[in-house]
Amino acid sequence: MAADQRIVIENCAIATVDADDTEYASGYLVIAGNRIEAVGAGSAPEGLENVVRRIDATGHLVTPGLINTHHHFYQWITRGLATDHNLFNWLVALYPTWARIDEPMVYAAARGSLAMMARGGVTTAMDHHYVYPLGSGDLSGAIIRAAHETGVRFTLARGSMDRSEKDGGLPPDFAVETLEGALTATEETVKEHHDASFDAMTQVAVAPCSPFSVSTELLRQGAELARSLGVRLHTHGSETVEEEKFCHELFGMGPTDYFESTGWLGEDVWMAHCVHMNDSDIAAFARTKTGVAHCPSSNARLAAGIARVPDMLKAGVPVGLGVDGTASNESGELHTELRNALLINRLGAHREAALNARQALRLATHGGAQVLGRAAETGSLEAGKLADLVLWKLDTLAHASIADPVTALVLGAAAPVTASFVNGRQIVEDGRLLTVDEDAVARSTRDEAQRLARIAARG
C-alpha cells in the first residue's frame, strides 16, 4: 500500500500495550502505508484522504501483532516423538534424525511453522536454526525465503554447534560444524541477509546453540563477531538442572557466570528459557539488560521447570514469549503461550499474584519487541510505529459473555483472527492465510516428515 493510502479500522476495543497500557473500549486505528498514523477513542477523524478501505471491527479486540522470540522451525517435521523424555534424553533421541535434514525439508518445515503462527496472530517471528549438516544445501536461505513468502517480519538466529559427542557434547559427530566454518558461515549470512532499517522484514542474529553443544571459543568469538557486525546475540541458557550440573563440571561455574565470562551478557543478548536462575543470576540479567525468551509449554513438555518470570519482570529483565521448537510444543502456536504463561507461573511461588492477563499480553507483544531489539518499531499500537496488528473476533460463543476483552483473549479459548496486518499488508483473513496455500503447505510438511523418517530409519 502506498504511503499516502489509508485503512481505517473502527468500532473496536483496543489494547495499545503502550507505556501506559492505554486501552479504548471503543476506538479507531488508522494505517497509512506501512505505519500506524493514529489510534484513539471513538470514531476516526473526519476528512481523511485516500482511504482505500474501512473496516467495521464491531465485536473485535485490536492488539499489536504477537512476537515470537524463540523457535526451531525444522522441528515441524519431527513432531510427536520422544514425548516422555527430559531435555537431555530428548536431544539424544532426536539429534540422529535432525542431523539428516536437508534444504527441501527445512523449507517445508519453515513454511509449516510460519503458517501456523501467522494464522494465529504472530506478525514477527524468529527461528533459531543451528543444525547444518555437511552438503545439506542453503538452509538459512530456505528459511528466509519461507518467511518472505508467508509475509511475516522475521529474525533468523543463525545458530551453530561445534561440540559433539567426542568432545563431551550431545550432538552426533557428523551433526556439527568446525569453529572456523561456523563463524565464517554466520558472518556470510549476516552480510547477505541482515537489514538494519526501521521497517526491516529480515534481520539476522549470531546464535551458537547452547553451552553443552558449543565450545567456549565459539561463544567468545561469536560474541565478538556479532558486535563487530552490529547484530544481536541469542542462545539457550539455564534451561534444566542437568545443564547447570554440566556447566559446573566443565567450567567450574553456573551458566550465567559462564556466559558473562564469554561476553554473553548485555542489552544486545537474549536467551531462551532461563528456568533455573537464582537471585544473583536474575540480578546479572537485570544489570546488563539481557533478555529472556520464556517458553512455558516447552518447559512443561520437557519437565524443565517453571521460570521465575515475575521475579525477572520485577527486577527489570526484558522478557518475551516463545513457541520453541514444535518437537517440544507440538501446537506451534504463540497465542496459546499467553494463557500458559499466566497459568503455569501461578503454580510457582507467587501463586495468583504471579501474572495477570495484561502482563501476559505485554510479554507477547512489547516484551517480545524489546527482546528482539525492535521496541522502537513494533510491539505496541502507537502513531509512527509499524502497522503490525491483529483483529481478534470476540463476539462468538467462545468469548461473547466474557466482560473484559483482554481477559477473553488471554484466558478464553483461542480467539479467531479476523485480520492480521504486517507492515500494513493484510496476511490473514477470517483465520486463513492470504499469502500461501495452507493445504499445500500441510501436504509438503507431511511428505518431508515421511522422507526424513525413512532416511533416519536407514541410519
C-alpha positions as CSV (number, residue, x, y, z in Angstrom):
1,M,0.0,0.0,0.0
2,A,1.3,3.4,-0.9
3,A,2.4,5.7,1.9
4,D,-0.5,8.1,1.3
5,Q,-3.1,5.4,1.2
6,R,-5.1,4.7,4.4
7,I,-7.0,1.9,6.0
8,V,-9.4,2.9,8.8
9,I,-10.4,0.3,11.5
10,E,-13.3,1.4,13.7
11,N,-15.8,0.4,16.4
12,C,-13.4,-2.0,18.2
13,A,-11.9,-2.4,21.6
14,I,-8.2,-1.6,21.5
15,A,-5.3,-2.6,23.8
16,T,-2.4,-0.5,22.7
17,V,0.2,-2.0,25.1
18,D,2.0,1.3,25.2
19,A,4.0,2.5,28.2
20,D,0.7,3.5,30.0
21,D,-1.2,0.4,28.9
22,T,-3.8,2.7,27.2
23,E,-7.0,0.9,26.2
24,Y,-10.1,2.0,24.5
25,A,-13.5,0.3,25.0
26,S,-14.5,1.6,21.5
27,G,-11.9,3.2,19.3
28,Y,-10.3,3.5,15.9
29,L,-6.9,3.0,14.3
30,V,-5.6,4.5,11.0
31,I,-3.0,2.7,8.9
32,A,-1.1,4.9,6.4
33,G,1.2,2.9,4.1
34,N,3.2,0.6,6.5
35,R,2.8,2.8,9.6
36,I,0.2,3.4,12.2
37,E,-0.9,7.0,11.7
38,A,-3.4,7.4,14.5
39,V,-5.1,5.5,17.3
40,G,-7.7,6.8,19.7
41,A,-11.2,6.6,21.3
42,G,-14.4,7.0,19.4
43,S,-14.7,7.4,15.7
44,A,-11.9,8.1,13.3
45,P,-11.3,11.8,12.4
46,E,-13.4,13.2,9.6
47,G,-11.9,14.2,6.3
48,L,-9.2,11.6,6.0
49,E,-7.9,11.5,2.4
50,N,-7.1,8.5,0.2
51,V,-9.0,6.0,2.4
52,V,-8.9,2.8,0.4
53,R,-10.7,0.6,2.9
54,R,-12.8,0.9,6.0
55,I,-13.2,-2.0,8.4
56,D,-16.1,-2.1,10.9
57,A,-14.5,-4.1,13.7
58,T,-17.5,-4.3,15.9
59,G,-17.1,-7.2,18.3
60,H,-13.3,-7.3,18.0
61,L,-10.2,-6.5,20.1
62,V,-7.3,-5.0,18.2
63,T,-3.8,-5.6,19.7
64,P,-0.3,-5.3,18.5
65,G,0.8,-8.4,16.5
66,L,2.2,-11.2,18.6
67,I,6.0,-11.5,18.6
68,N,7.7,-14.9,18.8
69,T,11.2,-14.7,20.4
70,H,12.3,-18.4,20.2
71,H,11.6,-21.2,17.8
72,H,13.2,-24.1,15.8
73,F,11.3,-24.3,12.6
74,Y,12.9,-27.5,11.3
75,Q,11.3,-29.5,14.2
76,W,7.9,-29.1,12.5
77,I,8.7,-32.4,10.6
78,T,9.6,-34.3,13.8
79,R,6.6,-33.6,16.0
80,G,5.2,-36.1,18.4
81,L,8.4,-38.0,19.1
82,A,10.2,-38.7,22.5
83,T,7.1,-37.5,24.3
84,D,8.1,-38.7,27.7
85,H,11.7,-37.5,27.9
86,N,13.5,-34.8,29.7
87,L,15.6,-32.3,27.7
88,F,18.9,-34.2,27.6
89,N,17.3,-37.6,26.8
90,W,15.0,-35.9,24.2
91,L,18.0,-34.4,22.5
92,V,19.9,-37.7,22.4
93,A,16.9,-39.4,20.9
94,L,16.3,-36.8,18.2
95,Y,19.7,-35.5,17.2
96,P,20.4,-38.5,14.9
97,T,17.2,-37.7,13.0
98,W,17.8,-33.9,12.9
99,A,21.3,-34.4,11.6
100,R,19.8,-35.8,8.3
101,I,17.8,-32.7,7.4
102,D,18.3,-31.1,4.0
103,E,17.1,-27.9,2.2
104,P,13.7,-29.2,1.0
105,M,12.9,-30.5,4.5
106,V,13.9,-27.2,6.2
107,Y,12.0,-25.1,3.7
108,A,8.8,-27.2,4.1
109,A,9.2,-27.2,7.9
110,A,9.7,-23.4,8.0
111,R,6.6,-22.9,5.9
112,G,4.6,-25.1,8.3
113,S,5.9,-23.4,11.4
114,L,5.4,-19.9,10.0
115,A,1.9,-20.6,8.6
116,M,0.7,-22.0,12.0
117,M,2.0,-18.9,13.9
118,A,0.8,-16.3,11.3
119,R,-2.7,-17.6,11.2
120,G,-2.8,-17.4,15.0
121,G,-1.8,-13.7,15.2
122,V,2.0,-13.7,15.0
123,T,3.4,-10.8,12.9
124,T,7.1,-11.1,13.9
125,A,8.7,-14.5,14.1
126,M,12.2,-15.8,14.7
127,D,14.0,-19.0,14.1
128,H,17.0,-20.3,15.9
129,H,18.4,-22.8,13.4
130,Y,21.6,-24.5,14.5
131,V,21.7,-27.8,12.6
132,Y,23.8,-27.5,9.4
133,P,24.8,-31.0,8.1
134,L,27.5,-31.0,5.5
135,G,26.1,-30.9,2.0
136,S,22.5,-30.1,3.1
137,G,22.1,-27.1,1.0
138,D,21.3,-23.4,1.7
139,L,19.3,-23.9,4.9
140,S,19.4,-20.3,6.0
141,G,18.3,-19.1,2.6
142,A,15.4,-21.6,2.6
143,I,14.1,-20.4,6.0
144,I,14.3,-16.7,5.0
145,R,12.6,-17.5,1.7
146,A,9.7,-19.2,3.6
147,A,9.3,-16.1,5.9
148,H,9.3,-13.8,2.9
149,E,6.6,-15.8,1.2
150,T,4.5,-16.0,4.4
151,G,4.7,-12.3,4.9
152,V,5.9,-12.0,8.5
153,R,8.6,-9.9,9.9
154,F,11.5,-12.2,10.7
155,T,14.7,-12.7,12.6
156,L,17.0,-15.6,11.7
157,A,19.2,-16.5,14.7
158,R,21.9,-18.2,12.7
159,G,22.9,-21.0,15.1
160,S,25.9,-23.3,15.2
161,M,27.3,-26.3,17.1
162,D,31.0,-27.4,17.3
163,R,30.9,-29.6,20.5
164,S,29.9,-33.1,19.5
165,E,29.8,-36.4,21.4
166,K,33.6,-36.9,21.0
167,D,34.1,-33.6,22.8
168,G,31.6,-34.4,25.6
169,G,28.6,-32.7,23.9
170,L,25.3,-34.2,22.9
171,P,25.1,-33.9,19.1
172,P,26.5,-36.7,16.9
173,D,29.9,-36.0,15.5
174,F,28.5,-35.7,11.9
175,A,26.0,-33.1,13.0
176,V,28.3,-30.2,13.9
177,E,30.4,-27.6,12.2
178,T,34.0,-26.6,12.8
179,L,34.7,-23.4,14.8
180,E,36.1,-21.7,11.7
181,G,33.3,-23.0,9.5
182,A,30.5,-21.9,11.8
183,L,32.0,-18.3,12.2
184,T,32.5,-17.9,8.5
185,A,29.1,-19.1,7.5
186,T,27.4,-17.0,10.2
187,E,29.3,-13.8,9.0
188,E,28.3,-14.6,5.4
189,T,24.6,-15.0,6.4
190,V,24.6,-11.6,8.3
191,K,26.2,-9.8,5.4
192,E,23.8,-11.3,2.8
193,H,20.5,-11.1,4.7
194,H,20.6,-8.6,7.6
195,D,18.6,-5.4,7.1
196,A,19.2,-2.8,9.8
197,S,16.5,-0.3,8.5
198,F,13.5,0.8,10.6
199,D,11.0,-1.3,8.7
200,A,13.2,-4.3,8.0
201,M,11.4,-7.5,7.2
202,T,14.5,-9.7,7.7
203,Q,17.2,-9.5,10.4
204,V,19.9,-11.9,11.5
205,A,21.4,-12.7,14.9
206,V,24.5,-14.7,15.9
207,A,23.3,-17.7,17.8
208,P,25.7,-20.6,18.9
209,C,23.3,-23.2,20.2
210,S,24.0,-23.9,23.9
211,P,26.7,-24.3,26.5
212,F,26.6,-28.1,26.0
213,S,26.8,-28.1,22.2
214,V,29.4,-25.3,21.5
215,S,32.9,-24.7,22.6
216,T,33.9,-21.7,24.8
217,E,35.8,-20.3,21.8
218,L,32.7,-20.4,19.6
219,L,30.8,-18.5,22.2
220,R,33.5,-15.9,22.8
221,Q,34.3,-15.4,19.1
222,G,30.6,-15.5,18.2
223,A,30.0,-12.6,20.6
224,E,32.9,-10.6,19.1
225,L,31.6,-11.3,15.6
226,A,28.1,-10.1,16.4
227,R,29.3,-6.9,17.9
228,S,31.7,-6.2,15.1
229,L,28.7,-6.6,12.7
230,G,26.2,-4.7,14.8
231,V,23.7,-7.6,15.3
232,R,22.1,-9.3,18.3
233,L,23.2,-12.5,20.0
234,H,21.0,-15.4,21.0
235,T,21.4,-18.8,22.7
236,H,19.8,-21.3,25.1
237,G,20.5,-20.7,28.8
238,S,19.7,-22.2,32.2
239,E,17.0,-24.5,30.8
240,T,17.5,-27.5,33.1
241,V,19.2,-28.7,36.3
242,E,21.2,-31.0,34.1
243,E,22.6,-28.0,32.2
244,E,23.6,-26.3,35.4
245,K,25.4,-29.5,36.6
246,F,27.1,-29.8,33.1
247,C,28.4,-26.2,33.4
248,H,29.7,-26.7,36.9
249,E,31.5,-29.9,35.9
250,L,33.1,-28.5,32.7
251,F,33.6,-24.8,33.5
252,G,33.6,-24.7,37.3
253,M,30.7,-22.2,37.4
254,G,27.0,-21.9,36.7
255,P,25.5,-20.9,33.3
256,T,25.1,-17.2,34.0
257,D,28.7,-16.8,35.3
258,Y,29.9,-18.8,32.3
259,F,28.0,-16.6,29.9
260,E,29.3,-13.5,31.4
261,S,32.9,-14.8,31.2
262,T,32.5,-15.3,27.5
263,G,30.9,-11.9,26.8
264,W,27.4,-13.2,26.6
265,L,25.5,-10.8,28.9
266,G,24.3,-7.4,27.5
267,E,21.4,-5.5,26.1
268,D,22.1,-7.0,22.7
269,V,21.7,-10.5,24.0
270,W,18.6,-12.6,24.6
271,M,18.5,-16.2,25.9
272,A,15.8,-18.9,25.7
273,H,14.2,-20.5,28.7
274,C,16.3,-19.3,31.8
275,V,14.3,-21.6,34.0
276,H,16.9,-22.3,36.7
277,M,18.0,-18.8,37.7
278,N,18.9,-17.8,41.3
279,D,18.7,-14.3,42.7
280,S,22.2,-13.4,41.5
281,D,21.5,-14.7,38.0
282,I,18.4,-12.5,37.7
283,A,20.3,-9.5,39.1
284,A,23.0,-10.0,36.5
285,F,20.4,-10.1,33.7
286,A,18.7,-7.0,35.1
287,R,22.0,-5.1,35.4
288,T,23.1,-5.9,31.9
289,K,19.5,-5.8,30.3
290,T,20.0,-9.3,28.9
291,G,16.7,-10.5,27.6
292,V,14.7,-13.8,28.1
293,A,12.5,-15.8,25.8
294,H,10.0,-17.5,28.1
295,C,8.7,-20.8,26.6
296,P,6.1,-22.2,29.1
297,S,4.7,-25.0,27.0
298,S,8.0,-26.4,26.0
299,N,9.3,-26.1,29.6
300,A,6.3,-28.2,30.8
301,R,6.6,-30.7,27.9
302,L,10.2,-31.4,28.8
303,A,9.7,-31.2,32.5
304,A,12.3,-28.5,32.8
305,G,10.5,-26.4,35.5
306,I,8.9,-23.0,36.0
307,A,10.9,-19.9,35.0
308,R,10.9,-17.1,37.6
309,V,9.2,-14.7,35.2
310,P,7.5,-12.5,37.9
311,D,10.9,-12.0,39.6
312,M,12.6,-11.2,36.3
313,L,10.0,-8.6,35.5
314,K,10.2,-7.0,38.9
315,A,14.0,-6.8,38.5
316,G,13.7,-5.1,35.1
317,V,14.7,-8.0,32.9
318,P,13.2,-7.8,29.3
319,V,11.0,-10.9,28.8
320,G,9.2,-12.1,25.7
321,L,7.4,-15.3,24.8
322,G,8.5,-18.2,22.6
323,V,6.8,-21.1,21.0
324,D,10.1,-23.1,21.0
325,G,10.6,-25.9,18.5
326,T,7.5,-28.0,17.7
327,A,9.2,-31.2,18.7
328,S,8.6,-29.9,22.3
329,N,5.5,-27.8,21.7
330,E,3.5,-29.6,19.0
331,S,0.8,-27.0,18.7
332,G,3.3,-24.5,17.2
333,E,1.0,-21.5,18.2
334,L,2.2,-18.5,20.2
335,H,-1.2,-17.2,21.3
336,T,-1.7,-20.3,23.5
337,E,1.6,-19.2,25.3
338,L,-0.2,-16.2,26.7
339,R,-2.6,-18.4,28.6
340,N,0.1,-20.9,29.6
341,A,2.5,-18.3,30.8
342,L,-0.2,-16.9,33.1
343,L,-1.4,-20.3,34.4
344,I,2.0,-22.0,34.8
345,N,3.5,-19.1,36.6
346,R,0.6,-19.1,39.1
347,L,1.7,-22.6,40.1
348,G,5.0,-21.1,41.2
349,A,5.9,-19.2,44.4
350,H,3.8,-16.1,43.7
351,R,0.6,-18.0,43.2
352,E,-2.3,-15.8,42.0
353,A,-0.1,-12.7,42.1
354,A,2.4,-14.1,39.6
355,L,1.0,-12.6,36.3
356,N,-2.3,-11.1,35.2
357,A,-3.9,-11.0,31.7
358,R,-2.4,-7.7,30.7
359,Q,1.1,-8.7,31.7
360,A,0.7,-11.9,29.6
361,L,-0.3,-9.8,26.6
362,R,2.6,-7.4,27.2
363,L,5.1,-10.4,27.2
364,A,3.7,-11.5,23.8
365,T,3.9,-8.0,22.2
366,H,6.0,-5.2,23.7
367,G,8.2,-7.6,25.7
368,G,9.0,-9.6,22.5
369,A,9.9,-6.4,20.7
370,Q,12.2,-5.5,23.5
371,V,13.9,-8.9,23.4
372,L,14.4,-8.7,19.6
373,G,15.7,-5.1,19.8
374,R,12.7,-3.7,17.9
375,A,10.7,-1.9,20.5
376,A,11.0,1.4,18.7
377,E,9.4,0.0,15.6
378,T,6.7,-2.5,16.8
379,G,5.2,-4.2,19.8
380,S,2.6,-1.5,20.6
381,L,-0.1,0.4,18.8
382,E,1.3,4.0,18.6
383,A,1.4,6.6,15.9
384,G,4.6,6.2,13.9
385,K,5.2,2.6,14.6
386,L,4.9,-0.1,12.0
387,A,1.5,-1.4,11.1
388,D,1.8,-4.9,12.7
389,L,-1.6,-5.6,14.3
390,V,-4.3,-8.2,14.8
391,L,-8.1,-8.1,14.9
392,W,-9.4,-10.8,17.3
393,K,-13.0,-11.8,17.0
394,L,-14.6,-11.9,20.5
395,D,-18.3,-11.8,19.8
396,T,-18.8,-15.5,19.2
397,L,-20.0,-18.3,21.5
398,A,-16.5,-18.8,22.9
399,H,-16.0,-15.2,24.2
400,A,-19.2,-13.1,24.0
401,S,-20.0,-13.5,27.7
402,I,-16.5,-12.6,28.9
403,A,-16.8,-8.9,30.0
404,D,-13.2,-7.9,29.6
405,P,-11.7,-8.3,26.1
406,V,-8.1,-8.7,27.2
407,T,-9.1,-11.4,29.7
408,A,-11.2,-13.1,26.9
409,L,-8.1,-13.1,24.7
410,V,-5.7,-14.5,27.3
411,L,-7.8,-16.9,29.4
412,G,-10.6,-17.8,26.9
413,A,-10.4,-20.3,24.1
414,A,-8.1,-19.5,21.2
415,A,-9.7,-16.4,19.6
416,P,-10.3,-16.4,15.9
417,V,-8.2,-13.9,13.9
418,T,-10.4,-11.9,11.5
419,A,-7.5,-9.9,10.1
420,S,-3.7,-9.7,10.7
421,F,-1.6,-6.9,9.2
422,V,2.2,-6.9,8.8
423,N,3.9,-3.8,7.5
424,G,0.5,-2.5,6.5
425,R,-0.2,-5.6,4.4
426,Q,-3.0,-8.0,5.4
427,I,-1.8,-11.6,5.6
428,V,-4.7,-13.3,7.3
429,E,-8.4,-13.0,6.7
430,D,-11.1,-14.9,8.7
431,G,-8.5,-17.3,10.1
432,R,-6.9,-18.2,6.7
433,L,-3.6,-17.1,5.3
434,L,-3.7,-14.9,2.2
435,T,-0.1,-15.4,1.3
436,V,0.3,-19.1,1.0
437,D,-1.9,-22.2,0.3
438,E,-2.3,-23.8,3.8
439,D,-3.4,-27.1,2.3
440,A,-0.3,-27.3,0.0
441,V,1.9,-26.4,3.0
442,A,0.4,-29.2,5.0
443,R,0.9,-31.7,2.3
444,S,4.6,-30.7,1.8
445,T,5.3,-30.9,5.5
446,R,3.8,-34.4,5.7
447,D,5.8,-35.6,2.7
448,E,9.1,-34.2,4.0
449,A,8.4,-35.6,7.5
450,Q,7.9,-39.1,6.0
451,R,11.0,-38.7,3.8
452,L,13.1,-37.7,6.9
453,A,11.7,-40.7,8.9
454,R,12.7,-43.1,6.1
455,I,16.2,-41.7,5.9
456,A,16.7,-41.7,9.6
457,A,15.4,-45.3,9.8
458,R,18.2,-46.4,7.4
459,G,20.8,-44.8,9.7
